[in-house]
Amino acid sequence: MMLWILPAVAPLVVAAGLLGLHSALAVFVIYHGLLCLGGSLVLGHGADLGLRTRRGLGVGLVLGVVLVAVPLAAHALLPDIFPDASRLRAVLTSWNIDPNHPGPLLVFMALVNGPVEELFWRSFLQDRLLRGPWSAVVLILLFSSYHVLTIGALAPGPGGLILMLAAVVTAAGFWTWSRRHWNSLWPALLSHAGASVGYMLVCAKLLEGNS
């Protein structure tokens, strides 16, 4: 039961970093670096994190490519659910990110965020805490909870917030299922990475158009 402290604390760490410290860098260091990556590797004691097998690798690659395109297509069809450039710049500034030089943020989120989170949530924690449907629901909701802060800050209205949160919860459910179905982390890791890349491309487009 003590291990449940980690997924319970994770959203609080993100909230403290963004709302208390107003620093995305603090979230990257404490949440992504120390908690997600450090916790998975150190507390996992070198256990198989679902990366040694190639099961589901092809599916993951296909899903990754598809999910790069999904945010771009969504922005083209439903631009009102995304922030406009001025809102995005204001949010980045509140997180102590220079909106005129967002490159490091976009690269980190595109290439590091998804894989590191999947190591923590769908591999390290899920392998140890998933004991039935209720534990799966709790993990999915804890993972999704801090996205209320990030998406809530960026979404221009309640409609966009609801749609994006629904997408996060649905994706987390699929990633949870895929980890058990293929006994591999690759489908979750690659599809999460693809979705992050797609969203960061939208953000780059918005910022470039307002530069």
Secondary structure as UniProt FT lines:
FT   HELIX           2..4
FT   HELIX           5..15
FT   HELIX           16..20
FT   HELIX           24..27
FT   HELIX           28..43
FT   TURN            44..46
FT   TURN            55..56
FT   HELIX           57..77
FT   HELIX           79..81
FT   HELIX           85..94
FT   TURN            95..96
FT   TURN            99..100
FT   HELIX           103..108
FT   HELIX           109..113
FT   HELIX           114..118
FT   HELIX           119..125
FT   HELIX           126..129
FT   HELIX           133..145
FT   HELIX           147..154
FT   HELIX           158..182
FT   HELIX           186..209
//
